[in-house]
Amino acid sequence: MHGFLHELGRSETLQTALVCSLLAGVASGVVGSYVVVRRIASIAGSIAHCVLCGLAFAAYLAVVHKVRMYHPIHGWVPLDPLVGALVAAVLAALIIGWITIRARQREDTVINAVWAIGVAIGLFFIDRTPGFRGDLMTYLFGNTLLSTSNDAWMLLALDVLVLCVALLGYPRLLAVCFDEEFARLRGINVEFWYMLLLCLTAVTVVLLMTIAGMVLVIALLTLPVAIAANFAKSLWQLMLGSVALSAIITTAGLWISYDYSAPTGATTILIAGAGYLASMLIVRFARRSAKTAVASA
């Protein structure tokens, strides 16, 4: 730990990685709470895999067709794959939500169809993009140590957007997550807020992709919330606990992966998984102790 802290004080790369980890953890704690309560983790998984389509298409445009985007610091630069990931994630969320609501199709069928089609399109463009296969590993499995200052600013902007919408719409999103019929009786546009929640989930998936990668992103979105859910008694407590746990888990994952030269994304998820198992054992022990105490009385 001492070596990590010493290097953190002088390494700009490590500082940027830590900032990106903490920024991604804030949104994941808030939006992840809604995802777990609303039970749409499977939808989030489908959106996460559709990100591959956006990544590959953006890389295809940048490499094959030399498409550029303007950046105020560096001027014209190649199209960032994260921009494609963000567009693909939001489109996938809108498609799933619209078909589920308007076309009256089975939700699980829509989720699996979008999941498969998104991955298939992504694989098609990966095959057509020279040199992208090496970069793809970073997006698939994550590597926080490769984060740049541009990534940090993008994460900050998306963080602010997610938090503003999620917190300002808290009463309505709370009603939609817990009881749709009650929300309709109160005059809340359930379809609109449901679609908005899916879009927030899509943006958060892209945020977390820099930390855990596309493959493991759902674990980081749900595991800290699952741990906090064992102890929280309200949604706002769940959010605060999830944000705190996400910060601890991502920081610990960065520290251990740096000191032991381990993959950052996988290390972070293993820590989250171990924390979840430990929380279940603690809750089970506490309940058993309470039952014993009641029986003794």
N, C-alpha and C positions, 0 to 999 in steps of 0.2 A: 504493500500500500504506500509506503514511504517513497519508493521509486516512482510510482505513478503520480503522486502529488508533486514530487520534485520536477518531473518532466512536464506536468501540466502547467507549472508556473512559467516555463520558458518555451514550450512548443505551441506555436499558433495552430498547427494541424490538430493537436489534441484538444485545444480550447474550442476550436470550431466544431469538432466532433461532439464534445460535451454539450455545447449550446444547442446543436441540432437535436441531440437526444432528448434534452429537457423540453425543447419546443414541441417536438413530436409527442412527448408524453402528456403534455397539457391537454391537447385536443383529444387524444385517445381516452383519457380518463373521463372527459365530459361526454363525448359522443358514444364511447363504448358503453357507458351507463344506459343511455337510451337504447342502444342496440341489444343489450342483454335483457333489459326490462321488456322491450317490444318483441323479443325473440326473433330477430331478423339476422342472426349471425350467419345463417346459410346464404342469405342475400348478400351480405358483406363478403362472403367467400367467393361468390360468383363475380361480384364487382372487382375483387382483387385479381382474379385470373383474367378478366377482360382487360386489365391494365396492360397485359402483354401485347395486346393488339395495338394500343396507343403508342407504347414504347417502340415497337418494331416499325410502325408506320412512320413515326417521327424520324427515326434513324434512317429509314429508307429515303425519305424526302431530303434529309440533310446530306446523306452520302451519295446517293445516286443522282438526285436532281439539284443538288447544291442549294437547297432552300435555306435562307438566312432569316434571322430575326434581330431586331435592333435592341441593343443593351446600352443604357446611357453611360456605362463606365468603359466597356470594351469596344463599343461600336457595333458593327455587324458581325454576328457570330452564328455558327451553325445552329439549326433548330434544336432546342434542348429536348431530349426524350421525355423528361418529366412533364413538359407541356403537353406532349401527346398522351402521356399517362393520365393527366388530369382530365383532358377532354374525353378520353375513352371511358374513364371511370364515371364521370357525370352522365354521359350518354347511356351507359349500361344501366345506371340507376333509374334514369327516366324511362327507358324501354321496359325494364322489369315492372316499375310502378304503373306505367300506363297500360300495359297488356293485362296486368293483374286486376286493375280497377275497371278499365273500360271494356276489354275483350272478354272478361269473366272466365279467364283460363285458370287452370290449376296452378297455384303458385309454385309448387315444386317442379312442375314441368317447365314453366317459363324460366326458372332459375337455372335448371340444368341445361336447357337449350342455349340460353345466353352465355353460360359458362363455356360450353363446348365450342360454340361458334366464335366467341372472342379468342379463345386459345388457337383455334384453327387459323383464323385470319392472322394472328400474330406469328404463327409458325411459317405461314406463307411469305410474309414480308421479311422474316429473318432469313429465309432461304434466298431472297432476292437482294439482300444487303451485304456487300462484301465487308468483312472485318468486324461485323457487329457481334458475332458469337462470343468473342472474348469479353466484351463489355456487358453482355447479357448476364453473365454470372453475378456481377455486382448487383444488378437489379433483381435477380431471382432470389438471392440469399442475403443481400444487404452487406454493406461494409461502411460503418459510420466513419471510420478513419479516412475514407476517401471524400468526405463531405467538404464542400468549399464554402467560402463566404457568400457566394451567390445562392447556394442551397439554403443557407441560414436565413437570408433575407426573404427568400421565397416561402420558407417554412413559417417565418414570423408573420408575413402577410396573410397566408392561409389560416394560421392560428387565430389571428385577430378576427377574420371573417367567420370562422367556425364558432368561436366563443361568443361573438356578438349575437349571431342568429340563435345559437343554442340557449344562451342565458336570457336574452330578451323574449324569446318565445317559450320560456320555461313552463308557464301555466298551461298553455295549449298543447305543447308536446307531452307534458305530463298526463293530461287528460287523454290524448290520443294513444299513448303507450299503455295506459292501464285500463281504459274503458271507452271504446269507440262509440257505443250507443249513448252513453252519458254525454260524451263530447258533442255528438250531433244534437242532442236535446238542448244543450247549452248554446247552440247556434255556431259551433266551431266547424270550419270547413275541413273536415277530416282528411279528404283526399289531398288537399293542398299541403297540409302539414305533414302528411305521410310521405308525399313526394319530396318535400323539403328535407325531411329526416334522411331519406335515401341519398339525396345529394350531399348532405353533410357527411354521411357515412363514406361516400365516394371520395370526398376531399380528404377526409381523415385517413383513408386507406393509402392515398398517395403520400400523405405526410409520413406515415409509419413505414412506407416502403424503403425509405433511405436508411432506416434503422434495422429492420428485420428482414427486408426483402419481400418480394411478392409472395413467395411460398409460405412464409411464416407470419405474415402480417396479421392474420386473423387471431393467432394466438396472443399477440401483443395487444390487440384490440379488446380481447375478452378476458384473458387470464387475470390481469390486475383488478378488473371489475368483479370477477368471480371471487377473488380473495376478499375484497372489501365487502361484498354482499353477505359474507358470513358474519359480519359484525355491524354493518350499517342498519339503521332503523327507518331511514327515509331516503328519498332519491337524492336530495342535496348532500346528505352525509355520504352516500355512495359515490357521488361525483368527487367530493373532496378527498375521500379515502383513495379512490382510484387514481387521481392525479398525483397524490403523494407516493403511492406505491409505484406508479409508472416511472416517476423521477428516480426512485430508489433502485428499481430494477434495471432501468437503462444505464444509470451511472455505474452500478455494480457490474453489468455486462461489459461496459466499456473498459472498466478497470481490469477485470479478470482477463478479458481477451487481449488487452494490451500487454499485461505482465507475462502471460503464458502463451502469447502468439497463437491464440485460438480464434476461430471465426466469430466475429462480433454478433451477428444475428442469431446464430445457433446458441451461443453462450447466453445471450439475453433471454431467449425463450426457455432454455433449461433452468435458469434462475427463476423465471416466472412459474414454470411448471412445478419446481420444487417448493416454491412458496405456496402454490395452490394446494398441493398435497399436505403440506404442514398445517395450513389453515383448516383443512378438513379434519385432520387428526386432533387439532386443538378444540374445535367445536364438538367433535364426537366425545372427547374426554370430558369437556365441560358439561355436556348434557348427561353423560353417565354419572358424573359426580353429583349433579343436581338431583337426579333420580334417586341415587343412594341416600343423599341427605334427606329427601322427602320421605323415603321409606323408613329411615331411622327415626324420624320425628313421629 
